Amino acid sequence: MKYLIGPIFVICLVACSEAPPPLVVPKGTVTDWPAYGATPGGTHFSNATQVTPENVMHLEQVWEHRSGDIREAGGPNETFRTQSSHQVTPIVIDGRMYYCSPFNRIFSLNAETGEELWSYESGVDRDADILPNCRGVSSWRSGKSGVCEHRIITGTLDARLIALDAETGKPCTDFGENGEVDVTHGLSRHNPEDYSITSPPAILGDRIITGAMVLDNHKTNVPSGVVRAYDVRSGKFLWSWNPVKPGSRALNEDGTYRFGTTNVWSIISVDTKRDLVFAPTGNTSPDFYGGHRGDLDYYSSSLVALDGETGRLVWHQQFVHHDIWDYDTPAQPTLVDVSVQGQTIPAVVQVTKMGMTFVLNRETGEPLWPIEERPVPQDGGVPEELVFATQPFPTHVPHLIKTPLKAEDAWGFTPWDRGACEDLILEKGARGIYTPPSLEGAINYPSNGGGSNWGSPAIDPQTRVMVVYTMRIPAWTKLIPREQCAGVAQQQSGTPYCVETGFLISPLGIPCTAPPWGTLDAIDIESGEQLWSVPMGTTGDSAPFPFKWIEGLPGVAAPMMTATGLIFSGMSNEHVFRAFDLKSGIELWQVDLPTAANALPMSYQLNENGRQFVVVAAGGHWAGGSPPGDYIVAFALPQSSD
């Protein structure tokens, strides 16, 4: 063997001394990112082409911007408030970037350099909201030049709509009162934290359309989840969609919108060609008991299509009947054309917390492939509860969460903690998805965090390949009689039961199922084939040695796709930003961040001879164990030295 050392050394000396080939940066495609999800239909897809699977490993950070808006957990007078969560996805239009902080401070940046051009302080009370975040702002342009002919629209934690001049950041004084509209009109009396706008309003023609986050799981008489439209110039109220069953009582005795209805907290999509609004609804409050609901459940955990001119209901499809698992429809509906038996059909794709994907005709609401009503567990619930005998299951796109969870699925580092998990599964009686919450405690698998949540999916409009993040971790739910509810956080006031919930974890604090606990999954929507599944994230930032090797974390991730076949995503439990190959799922690039990025990334290129930028917000997450941050971080390929 010693005789080979010399020749090998000589070969290596020659080969290894050769410099790698110079990086050739192509010109790329000029493209903006004009709406939260890239398009009004939320594809999370960028036409940018400069960064490719072959050169992505050369990406480097080129600038960052910090808002200064950070809140640690805690609050005044010992009132609990979570840390801030920087979930924003900026928009880029005509060389300018616009984004909001978790406390609704609005910024405009030079999208090439990150230089701050202006900021606007909305004046929200930074201690009033329990879950402060702002996922994005919206843009409206008249096509003319002049003051406020390009408007940046944002909703606030204290339920206002604000219109700003995109050039100067000054309020558009013809909008409402001095640039603001109070959207609490018509709502029942409520606490400030009960009702907030956290997702970017939709823009359809000259209309602003918004829902709101209604604080869930603490009482029955939360304010209405009404969806409303306003004139983008004047702020005039145009229409409302009140989510009550046709023919049932629409208003409270005082004339306000009926309280306790389902709400639309996530991102609304619009079809500009068909003048349609697509609203993903939450489940009726509170989350884990519904014996009082009656017809309030009619639009719960559904996708609703509305006429953009009038707000009239066009159709709705319910994904969970009488949702008592907090399986609300979490993600922006994705509009994409799909080929079925040689016919191109305008479709809307909806991912869910259950790990199921429904594909519907967006004009009629009819499923493109059958949805089956299948029997689900009936026993174990409390006597006052209504439990449906069947639930909807899509038959074409595969269900990404395999259920039921069984005792033999228990996992642990040692026989001791694995045995404890096996006992927990046997004790809770895992009978499959949609097991009713009970006094003894029931397993929810997937958990009420998902499956999918608000960050997914990304879809290539040409190939109809979808990439979605899937959380794979069981949880448990236990109802507690009202007389024993002192000190319980989730009161569900107005019902006979409060509730305790949590993840199903071992005595070591580890999930009771084998990793990966979170994956990126690629699915061909038209064929229904799952192309690949890869673990997402590692325990490097969240576990002590020697447990840093585990791949696939639970949390929130939001994939973004580019025309060159790249997937970019951060992860709410890890301080890392990654790029993957769409064809294979192989990781091609990663970079450390100052804290976790649980926001949807975005990408743009301002001119043909410029650089493609990939941008993500790093701001941590209250549920992920990552510290709060205020970073907007931009990456690009190195500039040519020529």
C-alpha positions in Angstrom: 0.0 0.0 0.0 2.9 2.3 0.7 4.0 2.2 -2.9 0.7 4.0 -4.0 1.2 7.0 -1.8 3.6 8.8 -4.1 1.5 8.5 -7.3 -1.7 9.4 -5.5 0.1 12.5 -4.0 1.3 13.6 -7.4 -2.1 13.2 -9.0 -3.8 15.1 -6.1 -1.1 17.9 -6.3 -1.9 18.5 -9.9 -5.7 18.0 -9.8 -6.4 19.8 -6.5 -4.3 22.8 -7.5 -6.6 23.6 -10.3 -9.0 26.4 -9.5 -12.7 25.7 -9.8 -14.2 27.1 -13.0 -15.3 30.7 -12.6 -18.9 31.4 -11.7 -20.8 32.5 -14.8 -23.9 34.4 -13.7 -26.6 34.4 -16.4 -28.7 37.5 -17.1 -31.9 36.0 -15.8 -35.5 37.0 -16.1 -36.8 40.4 -14.8 -39.7 39.8 -12.4 -41.3 41.4 -9.4 -43.1 39.8 -6.4 -46.2 41.9 -6.3 -48.5 40.0 -3.9 -48.0 38.0 -0.7 -48.0 34.6 -2.5 -46.3 35.9 -5.7 -49.6 36.0 -7.5 -53.2 36.8 -6.4 -53.8 33.1 -6.5 -50.9 32.3 -4.1 -48.7 29.9 -6.2 -45.5 30.8 -4.2 -43.8 30.6 -7.6 -41.2 33.1 -9.0 -40.4 33.4 -12.7 -36.8 34.3 -11.8 -34.2 32.3 -13.6 -30.7 33.6 -12.7 -30.2 31.3 -9.7 -30.2 27.7 -10.8 -29.5 24.2 -9.2 -26.0 24.5 -10.7 -25.1 27.8 -9.1 -27.3 28.1 -6.0 -24.4 27.0 -3.8 -22.8 30.4 -4.5 -25.6 32.4 -2.9 -24.3 34.9 -0.4 -25.9 37.4 1.9 -25.9 40.9 0.3 -27.9 43.0 2.7 -30.3 42.9 5.7 -32.8 45.3 7.1 -34.0 45.4 10.7 -37.2 47.0 11.9 -36.4 47.2 15.6 -39.8 45.8 16.4 -39.2 42.9 18.8 -41.2 41.8 21.9 -40.0 39.2 24.3 -42.6 37.0 26.0 -44.4 38.4 29.0 -46.4 41.6 29.5 -47.4 44.4 31.8 -49.0 43.6 35.2 -48.1 39.9 34.7 -50.5 39.6 31.8 -49.1 36.9 29.5 -48.1 37.9 26.0 -46.2 35.8 23.6 -43.0 37.0 21.9 -43.4 38.7 18.6 -43.3 36.6 15.4 -41.9 38.1 12.3 -43.9 36.1 9.7 -43.9 38.7 6.9 -43.3 38.1 3.2 -42.3 41.4 1.6 -43.7 42.5 -1.8 -41.6 44.1 -4.5 -42.9 46.4 -7.2 -41.0 48.7 -9.5 -37.7 48.4 -7.6 -39.2 49.0 -4.2 -39.8 46.6 -1.4 -42.7 46.9 1.1 -43.2 45.0 4.3 -44.7 45.2 7.8 -43.3 44.5 11.3 -45.3 42.3 13.8 -46.6 45.6 15.2 -47.7 47.0 11.9 -44.9 49.4 11.3 -44.7 49.7 7.5 -41.4 50.0 5.6 -40.3 50.8 2.1 -36.8 49.8 1.0 -34.7 50.0 -2.1 -35.1 46.4 -3.3 -31.6 46.4 -4.8 -29.6 47.6 -1.7 -32.0 47.3 1.3 -31.7 51.0 2.0 -34.7 52.3 4.0 -36.7 54.8 2.0 -39.5 55.5 4.5 -41.3 54.0 7.4 -44.8 54.5 8.8 -45.8 54.0 12.5 -49.4 52.7 12.7 -49.6 53.4 16.4 -50.9 50.0 17.6 -50.6 49.2 21.4 -47.7 46.8 21.5 -48.9 45.1 24.7 -52.6 44.6 23.7 -52.3 41.7 21.4 -51.4 38.2 22.6 -50.1 36.9 19.2 -48.5 39.8 17.4 -47.7 39.2 13.7 -48.2 40.7 10.3 -47.8 38.4 7.3 -47.7 41.1 4.7 -49.0 44.2 3.0 -50.9 44.6 -0.3 -50.5 46.9 -3.3 -53.0 48.7 -5.5 -52.2 50.7 -8.6 -54.6 52.8 -10.7 -52.3 52.9 -13.7 -52.0 56.7 -13.4 -49.3 58.8 -11.9 -49.7 61.0 -8.9 -50.2 61.0 -5.2 -51.8 57.8 -3.9 -52.2 56.4 -7.4 -50.1 53.5 -6.0 -51.3 52.5 -2.5 -49.9 50.2 0.1 -52.7 48.6 2.0 -52.3 47.0 5.4 -54.5 45.7 8.2 -53.5 46.1 11.9 -53.7 44.3 15.1 -56.3 46.7 16.4 -58.5 46.1 13.3 -57.9 49.1 11.1 -57.2 49.2 7.3 -54.5 51.8 6.4 -53.8 53.2 2.9 -50.4 54.8 2.3 -48.9 56.5 -0.7 -46.3 54.0 -2.0 -43.8 56.8 -2.9 -43.8 58.8 0.3 -45.3 56.5 3.0 -47.8 59.2 3.9 -51.5 58.3 4.5 -53.9 58.7 1.6 -56.2 61.2 3.3 -59.2 60.4 0.9 -59.3 56.8 2.3 -61.7 56.7 5.3 -60.7 59.2 7.9 -57.1 60.5 7.3 -56.1 57.2 5.6 -57.7 54.7 8.0 -60.9 52.6 8.2 -62.1 51.1 11.4 -63.3 47.5 10.6 -64.8 46.8 14.0 -68.1 48.4 12.8 -71.0 46.0 13.1 -69.1 43.6 15.5 -70.3 42.6 19.0 -68.5 44.0 22.0 -65.1 42.4 22.5 -61.7 42.8 24.0 -59.0 44.4 21.7 -57.0 41.1 21.5 -60.1 39.2 20.3 -60.0 40.6 16.8 -57.0 41.4 14.6 -56.0 41.5 11.0 -52.8 39.5 10.6 -52.9 38.4 7.0 -52.6 40.8 4.0 -55.9 42.0 2.6 -56.8 40.8 -0.9 -57.0 43.3 -3.8 -59.6 42.6 -6.5 -60.1 45.5 -9.0 -60.7 48.6 -6.8 -61.8 46.5 -3.8 -60.0 45.6 -0.6 -61.2 42.3 0.9 -60.3 41.2 4.4 -61.1 38.7 7.0 -59.6 38.7 10.5 -58.0 36.6 13.2 -60.5 36.0 15.9 -58.8 34.7 19.1 -59.9 31.1 19.4 -60.5 28.5 22.0 -61.3 30.8 24.9 -65.1 31.6 24.7 -68.2 31.1 22.5 -69.2 34.7 22.1 -66.1 35.9 20.1 -66.9 38.5 17.4 -68.2 37.5 14.0 -65.8 36.2 11.4 -67.5 38.3 8.7 -65.5 38.9 5.5 -65.9 42.5 4.1 -64.9 44.6 1.1 -64.0 48.3 0.9 -63.4 50.7 -1.9 -59.7 51.1 -2.2 -60.0 54.9 -3.0 -62.6 56.1 -0.5 -62.5 53.3 2.1 -66.3 53.0 1.7 -67.8 49.8 2.9 -69.0 47.8 -0.1 -70.3 44.4 1.0 -70.0 41.7 3.6 -70.2 37.9 3.7 -71.7 36.9 7.0 -70.8 33.2 7.6 -74.2 32.0 8.9 -76.2 29.2 7.4 -78.8 30.4 4.8 -82.1 31.0 6.5 -80.7 31.1 10.0 -80.4 34.1 12.3 -77.8 36.5 10.9 -77.6 39.2 13.6 -77.4 39.5 17.3 -80.3 41.2 19.2 -78.4 44.5 19.1 -78.1 44.4 15.3 -74.4 43.4 15.2 -73.1 40.4 13.2 -73.9 37.2 14.9 -71.0 36.3 17.3 -69.3 33.0 17.4 -69.2 32.3 13.6 -66.2 30.9 11.8 -63.6 33.4 10.6 -61.1 33.8 7.8 -57.7 34.4 9.5 -55.5 33.1 6.8 -54.7 34.5 3.3 -57.5 35.1 0.8 -56.9 34.4 -2.9 -58.7 36.1 -5.8 -59.3 35.2 -9.4 -59.1 38.5 -11.3 -60.4 37.0 -14.5 -63.5 35.5 -12.9 -63.9 38.2 -10.2 -64.0 35.5 -7.5 -62.8 35.5 -3.9 -61.6 32.3 -2.2 -61.7 32.4 1.6 -60.3 29.6 3.7 -62.4 29.4 6.9 -61.4 28.5 10.5 -63.3 26.3 12.8 -66.2 27.7 14.9 -65.1 28.8 18.3 -64.1 27.3 20.7 -61.9 24.7 19.1 -62.5 21.4 20.9 -66.2 21.5 21.9 -69.1 22.2 19.7 -72.3 21.0 21.4 -73.7 24.5 21.4 -72.9 25.4 17.8 -75.9 24.2 15.8 -76.0 25.9 12.4 -72.9 28.0 13.3 -70.9 25.1 11.8 -72.3 25.4 8.3 -69.2 27.1 6.9 -66.6 25.9 9.4 -63.3 24.5 8.1 -64.2 25.0 4.5 -63.2 26.8 1.4 -65.7 29.5 0.3 -66.0 31.1 -3.1 -67.6 34.6 -3.2 -68.6 36.9 -6.0 -66.1 39.8 -5.9 -68.6 42.4 -6.9 -71.4 41.6 -4.4 -69.9 39.2 -1.8 -72.7 36.7 -2.8 -71.8 33.1 -2.0 -70.9 31.2 -5.2 -70.1 27.8 -3.6 -68.5 26.3 -0.6 -66.8 23.0 0.1 -66.4 21.7 3.7 -63.3 19.7 4.6 -64.2 18.8 8.2 -67.8 18.3 9.5 -68.4 19.8 12.9 -64.7 20.5 13.5 -63.8 19.8 17.2 -60.1 19.2 16.5 -59.0 22.7 15.4 -58.5 21.5 11.9 -59.3 24.8 10.4 -58.4 25.5 6.8 -55.0 27.2 7.3 -53.3 27.9 4.0 -53.9 30.3 1.2 -55.9 28.6 -1.6 -53.7 28.1 -4.6 -55.2 28.8 -8.1 -53.7 26.8 -10.9 -55.0 25.3 -14.1 -55.0 21.5 -14.1 -55.4 18.9 -16.9 -57.9 16.1 -16.3 -58.5 13.6 -19.0 -57.2 16.0 -21.6 -59.3 18.9 -20.5 -57.8 22.0 -18.8 -59.8 23.1 -15.8 -59.4 26.2 -13.7 -58.7 24.6 -10.3 -58.1 25.7 -6.7 -55.8 23.5 -4.6 -56.4 23.5 -0.8 -54.0 21.8 1.6 -55.2 21.1 5.1 -54.0 20.4 8.7 -55.1 16.8 8.2 -52.3 16.4 5.6 -55.1 16.0 2.9 -55.2 18.0 -0.3 -58.4 18.8 -2.0 -58.5 19.9 -5.7 -61.7 21.7 -6.8 -63.1 23.4 -9.9 -62.8 27.0 -8.9 -65.8 28.0 -11.0 -68.2 25.4 -9.5 -66.6 24.0 -6.4 -67.0 20.5 -7.8 -64.0 18.1 -6.9 -61.9 17.3 -9.9 -61.4 13.8 -8.3 -63.9 12.1 -6.0 -64.2 13.0 -2.3 -65.4 10.1 -0.2 -67.3 10.2 3.0 -65.6 7.6 5.2 -66.6 6.3 8.6 -64.6 7.8 11.5 -64.4 7.0 15.3 -67.6 7.7 17.2 -67.0 6.5 20.8 -65.3 8.3 23.7 -66.7 11.8 23.3 -68.7 13.6 25.9 -72.5 13.1 25.8 -73.4 16.7 24.9 -71.2 16.6 21.8 -72.4 16.0 18.2 -70.0 13.6 16.4 -70.4 13.0 12.7 -70.4 9.4 11.5 -68.3 10.2 8.4 -65.7 12.8 7.2 -64.5 13.8 3.7 -61.4 12.1 2.3 -59.9 13.1 -1.1 -59.1 10.1 -3.2 -56.5 11.4 -5.8 -53.8 13.3 -4.1 -52.3 11.0 -1.4 -53.0 11.6 2.3 -49.6 12.5 3.7 -50.3 11.5 7.3 -50.7 7.7 7.8 -53.2 6.9 10.5 -54.2 5.4 12.8 -51.3 5.7 15.2 -50.7 2.4 16.9 -48.8 1.3 20.0 -46.2 -0.4 17.8 -45.5 3.1 16.3 -44.1 4.3 19.6 -40.5 5.5 19.5 -37.8 6.5 21.9 -34.1 6.8 22.5 -34.2 3.9 25.0 -36.5 1.0 25.8 -37.7 3.0 28.8 -39.0 6.1 27.1 -40.2 4.0 24.1 -42.2 2.0 26.6 -43.6 5.1 28.2 -44.8 6.3 24.8 -46.4 2.9 24.0 -48.3 3.1 27.3 -49.5 6.6 26.4 -50.8 5.5 23.1 -52.6 2.6 24.7 -53.9 4.8 27.5 -55.3 7.4 25.1 -56.7 4.8 22.8 -55.5 5.9 19.3 -58.5 5.1 17.2 -57.5 7.1 14.2 -58.1 10.6 12.8 -61.2 12.4 14.0 -61.3 10.6 17.4 -63.6 12.9 19.5 -62.0 14.8 22.4 -62.9 13.1 25.7 -62.6 13.3 29.5 -60.0 10.5 29.4 -58.0 12.2 26.8 -57.8 11.4 23.1 -54.9 11.4 20.6 -55.0 13.9 17.7 -52.9 12.7 14.8 -52.0 14.9 13.0 -52.0 17.6 15.7 -54.0 20.8 15.4 -50.8 22.4 14.1 -50.9 20.1 11.0 -50.2 18.5 8.6 -50.0 21.7 6.7 -50.4 25.1 8.2 -50.5 28.7 6.9 -47.1 28.6 5.1 -47.8 26.0 2.3 -47.8 25.1 -0.5 -45.7 26.1 -3.6 -47.0 24.9 -7.0 -45.3 25.1 -10.5 -48.1 26.4 -12.8 -46.6 24.6 -15.8 -45.8 21.1 -14.4 -48.4 21.2 -11.6 -45.9 19.8 -9.1 -46.7 20.9 -5.6 -44.2 21.1 -2.7 -45.7 21.2 0.8 -44.4 21.1 4.3 -46.0 18.4 6.4 -45.8 18.2 10.2 -45.9 14.6 11.5 -46.3 14.7 15.3 -49.2 13.4 17.5 -51.0 15.5 20.1 -53.6 14.9 22.7 -56.7 16.7 23.9 -58.5 16.3 27.2 -61.8 17.9 28.2 -62.3 19.0 31.8 -65.7 19.6 33.4 -66.4 23.2 34.1 -66.3 22.9 37.9 -62.7 21.8 37.7 -61.5 24.5 35.3 -59.8 26.9 37.7 -56.3 27.7 36.5 -56.8 26.0 33.1 -55.5 28.2 30.3 -57.9 27.2 27.5 -61.2 28.0 29.2 -63.7 27.5 26.3 -66.1 29.8 28.3 -69.7 29.3 27.5 -69.4 25.5 27.2 -69.5 22.7 29.8 -65.8 22.0 29.4 -62.4 23.7 29.4 -59.6 21.8 27.6 -56.0 20.9 28.0 -53.9 20.1 24.9 -50.3 19.2 24.2 -48.0 17.1 22.0 -47.7 13.4 22.7 -44.1 13.3 24.1 -42.0 10.9 26.1 -40.5 11.6 29.6 -37.5 12.9 27.8 -39.5 15.6 26.0 -39.3 13.9 22.6 -42.2 13.1 20.3 -43.6 9.6 20.8 -43.3 8.8 17.1 -40.2 8.2 15.0 -38.6 11.1 13.1 -38.9 12.7 10.7 -41.4 14.9 12.5 -41.5 17.4 9.6 -41.0 16.8 5.9 -41.0 18.6 2.5 -43.2 16.6 0.2 -43.5 16.9 -3.6 -46.6 15.7 -5.3 -47.6 15.7 -9.0 -51.2 17.0 -8.7 -52.4 15.6 -12.0 -51.1 12.1 -11.6 -51.6 12.0 -7.8 -48.1 10.6 -7.4 -45.9 11.5 -4.5 -42.5 12.2 -6.1 -40.3 12.5 -3.0 -40.3 13.3 0.7 -37.3 14.6 2.6 -36.8 15.5 6.3 -37.0 19.3 6.9 -34.7 20.8 9.5 -32.5 19.3 12.2 -32.3 19.5 15.9 -29.0 21.4 15.7 -30.5 24.6 17.3 -33.0 22.9 19.7 -31.4 19.9 21.3 -28.3 19.2 23.4 -25.5 16.9 22.5 -25.8 14.0 21.5 -29.3 14.6 20.1 -28.4 17.2 17.4 -28.4 14.6 14.6 -32.2 14.1 14.3 -33.5 15.2 10.9 -37.1 16.4 10.3 -38.6 18.8 12.8 -42.1 19.8 13.7 -42.9 23.5 13.2 -43.9 25.9 10.5 -42.2 26.0 7.1 -43.2 27.9 3.9 -41.7 26.7 0.6 -41.1 29.1 -2.3 -40.4 27.8 -5.9 -38.5 29.3 -8.8 -38.7 28.6 -12.5 -35.3 26.9 -12.5 -36.5 24.1 -10.3 -35.4 25.4 -6.9 -37.3 25.2 -3.6 -36.4 27.7 -0.8 -37.6 27.4 2.7 -36.9 28.3 6.3 -38.1 26.5 9.4 -39.6 27.8 12.7 -37.5 25.5 14.9 -34.1 26.0 13.3 -32.0 29.0 12.4 -31.2 27.8 8.9 -32.4 28.8 5.4 -32.2 26.1 2.7 -32.5 25.4 -1.1 -33.6 22.1 -2.5 -33.7 20.6 -6.0 -37.3 20.3 -7.1 -36.6 17.2 -9.2 -35.0 15.1 -6.4 -35.6 16.9 -3.1 -31.8 16.9 -2.6 -30.6 19.8 -0.4 -28.3 22.1 -2.5 -27.5 25.0 -0.2 -28.0 26.2 3.3 -27.0 29.2 5.4 -27.3 30.1 9.0 -29.7 32.8 10.1 -29.7 34.9 13.3 -33.0 33.2 14.3 -35.6 31.0 12.7 -37.3 31.9 9.4 -40.9 30.8 9.6 -42.1 33.2 6.8 -42.6 32.5 3.2 -39.5 33.5 1.2 -39.7 35.5 -2.0 -37.6 36.3 -5.1 -37.2 38.9 -7.7 -34.9 40.5 -10.3 -35.1 44.2 -11.1 -33.3 44.4 -14.4 -31.8 42.1 -17.0 -28.2 42.9 -16.1 -28.8 42.9 -12.3 -29.1 40.2 -9.7 -31.8 37.8 -8.7 -32.5 38.3 -5.0 -33.9 35.7 -2.6 -35.3 37.2 0.5 -36.6 35.8 3.8 -37.8 37.2 7.1 -36.0 35.8 10.2 -38.1 36.5 13.2 -38.5 33.3 15.3 -41.8 31.9 16.5 -43.5 31.7 19.9 -44.3 28.0 19.5 -40.9 27.0 18.0 -38.5 27.8 20.7 -36.6 30.2 18.5 -36.0 33.8 19.8 -37.8 36.8 18.3 -36.0 38.7 15.6 -36.6 41.6 13.2 -34.5 40.6 10.2 -35.2 40.9 6.5 -32.3 39.1 4.9 -31.4 39.2 1.1 -29.2 36.7 -0.8 -27.8 36.9 -4.3 -25.0 35.4 -6.5 -21.7 37.2 -6.3 -21.3 40.1 -8.7 -19.0 39.6 -11.7 -15.5 41.1 -11.2 -15.4 42.1 -14.8 
